[in-house]
Amino acid sequence: MNLSRRDLFRVTAAGLLVAGCASGGANTETESSAGTLLRSAAKLPEPFTVPLPVPPVLRPVRPGHYEITQRAAEVEILPGLRTTVWGYDGIFPGPTIESRRGETTVVRHRNELGVPVVVHLHGGRTPPEHDGYPLDLVAPGAAREYVYPLDQPAATLWYHDHRADFTGPQVYRGLAGFHLVRDDEEDALPLPRGEREVPLMITDRSFAADGSFAYPSVDPSLLGQPGVTSEFVSGVLGDCILVNGAPWPVMEVDAARYRFRILNASNARRYRLALDPPGPGFTQIGGDQGLLAAPVRHERLQIAQAERYDVVIDFSAYSPGQEVTLVNRLGDGGTARVMRFVVTRRAPDDSAVPDRLADVRPLSRSDAVAEREFTFRRGGAEHHGMTLWTVNGMPFSADGVVAEPALGTVELWRLRAQNVPHPIHIHLAPFQVPGTAHGWKDTVDLGNGDQAEVLVRFEGYRGKYVLHCHNLEHEDMMMMANFVVR
């Protein structure tokens, strides 16, 4: 199936692009989140009435080899209504893949959806041909093997769709899942494990009256057609918070330590998470790219799209029967609440959070062999009369290259955000933010007008990769650029 990029820009599946709900949206382009609120027409459930689901761990078909079918399926997200999801194996979130450091994992994806797909292992140090470059499409009815060497420390990674121009609607439909990398060093730590190690994928969605996902078309080539609007080009914000695909769920916990791998997989919403009542707060043990050198305590967690926080919560500070709510200090109304924990009983707990977690050597400016600047803003290019989101004033082009770092080197990249907040993700290359204790990262949160200097380490593979904003509507509207590791 050979399609030009222009054709791909126009290809959609029936029902993928739906008009905004009749109640309209409220513009919320503030420091909290860039985007427009899309209100649900469906009746949303009372918070904390649905149990927290945990995605199943995928079994290999043989050692190191997995198979996933991307397909549509009907599921019950809102009680009493059916929602069609585009899911990995028909579920949202997709099944969790668990791998060992240095042991190659092969995942064969078969596409049974009506549109092309691309799979990106977010945070993976992956050869370019398996990284999920946005134009490396898997056509409907086709299959592709992605090979992940995973020569990297234990970390919370995730996989999601990365199709050029349509990442936003396809992830919104459900194409996202966890991929956990484990290693001997982490296994030797006395951290909570088993049923007390829980992944939490936080997303926001809106629903049409029949329970289907509501997502507006922002395709500029279709402007003027029914249901197509430019209102949401800054981002689509849902009014229903889902955790692991369930609306405002509740989880029963022992009065003990739990480890939560928190992922913000929302298209455009940022969160400032807190516990109510606060108790001991969050003890952060890891971030995007693995364990920190030492634990860091937080009362609040500011988490942008695609960032991960690996935290321990000690529920022994609460009494049995007490309710603890995970709230969002950047939210309003329903979006100010995320989920609830109910402490059920005292229980034995042999876990601990050691004072030292991993060997993380801090980089310094003297390690950098080059410095570069990248500005992320709206402006510099238009398409069908719509102003695009750009990197250094240029929209994404398959042929453009903004940097050519050498393999094995470190560079200082100065990232600037204009107009609205932008979470910036760099493929392949982990980086550090000098002056912080967040360890190795792959995504950095920038507020409007913010600048971050990041020290990027290029290791592993030569080839073409991308950096982009992880507000998915910004990414789809061309806020992405190529770099080539030489």
C-alpha positions, 0 to 999 in steps of 0.5 A: 500500500503506497501512499503519499504523505499528502494522501496519508494526511487525508486518510481517516477511519470512519468515526475517528473524527467527531465534532465537539460536543454541543455544550462547547469548550472553554479555552484554558490556554494557561500556565497549567495546560495548553488546550481547549476543554471538550465537555462530555455529552455523556453522563459521567459517573460519580468519582471513586465508584469504579475499581482500579484495573491493572493492565495484564502482563503480556506473555511471550510467544517464545522467550523474548518474542511477543505478538500484539494485534492492534484492533478495535474493540467495545469496552465499558468505560462509563457504566452502562455505555459502550466505548469503541477503543483502538487497543493493543490486543483490543484493550486500553491501556495495552498489555504491559511488556516486561523485559530484562536489561540487555536481553533483546525483546522483539514485538510483532505488531499486526495492524487490524485497524482501518488506518496506518499505525506506527509504534514508538517505544518511548524512552527506549534506546532503539536503532532508528529502523525500530524507533517508530519514525513517524513516516515508517507506517504499518499499513492496515492488514500488515505486520511489522517486527520491532526489535529492542536491544534494551541496553539500558538501566531498569526504567518505566517505558511506554509504547504508543502510536506515533503516526505523522499528523495523527498521533493525537487521535490514535493515542486518544483512541487507546493506543498506549501501554507500559513497557517495563525494563528490569535489571539485577541492580534494581531487583537487589533493592528492597522496594515494594513489589508484587501486588504492591508495585502498580503502574498508573497511566493517567489520561483525560478523555471526553465522551459523546452521548453514546459513550464513544470517545469525543475527539475533534478533527484539527486536520487543516486540509479538511477545514470547512467540512462538517465537524472540523474545527481549528479550535483545538489546535492548542490541545484537546483537554478531556473532562473525565480523568481515567487511570488505567482506563477507568474513570476516577477509580478507587483502589484498596491498599494495605497500611504499607508501602506501595510503589507506583509507576505514574505516567501522564499519557494525556494528549495535552493535560499537565497535572500537579498531583498531591495526596489529600490528606497529605500524610508522608507525600511521595518519595520519588525513587525514579523518573523517565529513564530509571532510578535516581541516585537517591530518593527525593520527597515531594508533597506535589508532583508536577507531571507533563505529558509523557513524563514518568514518576516512580514513587513510593507512598507509605500508607502506614501513616494512615489509619485503616478505613481512611480514604486518601485521594490523589488530587490534581492541583491544576484541575478544576471540578472533575479534573481536580480529582484523579483517584482514591485509595482506601486503607483497609488493614494493617499488614506485614511490610518488609520493604524499604526505600534505601538512601542510595538507589543507583549510580547516576554520574552527573554531567556538567557543561564541560562535558558538552562538545557543542551547544544548540538552541531550539525554540518551540512556538506557534508561527513561522509557517501556515497550512490551509490558512492555519498557523502551525506549531514549529521548531525554530520557525520551521514545520516538520519535514522528512528532509529537514535536519536541525542537528548532527551530533556525533555518536558518543558525545554530549551536547548542551541543548537550550530549549525554549517554549513560547506561546504556551507550555510545551513538554519536549521529548528527545528520541534515543538520547537520554539527558540531564537537567543541570541543577535538578535531582531528577536523574536521566530524563527523556522529556522536559516540562517547559512552561510558557516563556521557560528555557531549559538547558539539557545535557544530551548524551548520544549513545547507542546508534547512528541514524535519524531520530526526532525531537518534538513537543509531546502535546500531541496536537502540537506534534500533529501540527508539525512541532517536530524536527529531525536530528541525525546521529553521525 
